[in-house]
Amino acid sequence: MKVIRVLAIALTVGAGIASTAMADGFKDCTKLAKASWKPATEAEAQAKALGYEVRRSKIEGSCYEVYVVKEGKLYELFYSPEDLSLKHTIAK
């Protein structure tokens, strides 16, 4: 009985971790080593050039994820750190 309980807890925790990992969405932008990536500030500058107000940015998988606002709407922009191309956009 104790084994079944432990197994059930492990499966529940595993499912929660998997769903959290997929919550943000896009994570694969490049296979290039981090030492060769362009600065995240350049991805933020590109977002500003597109008319977005940048709130913050972070590394998500192998992408730069830039949190922005435009016309009162929130977006997540995913840039390739290799060439700073916009790979994916999520409207919140």
FENMOWO-V68530 format. One record per backbone hydrogen bond with DSSP energy under -1.0 kcal/mol. CO is the residue of the C=O (numbers start at 0). NH is the residue of the N-H. If there is no record, write none. Layout:
BEGIN
co: [CO:CO]
nh: [NH:NH]
END
This chain:
BEGIN
co: [0:1:2:3:4:5:6:7:8:9:10:11:12:13:14:15:16:17:26:32:33:38:39:40:41:42:43:44:45:46:47:52:55:57:59:62:63:64:65:66:66:67:68:69:72:73:74:75:76:77:77:78:79:80:84:87:89]
nh: [4:5:6:7:8:9:10:11:12:13:14:15:16:17:18:19:20:21:61:35:36:41:43:44:45:46:47:48:49:51:50:68:66:64:62:59:78:57:76:54:55:74:52:72:69:91:67:89:65:86:87:63:83:37:79:77:75]
END
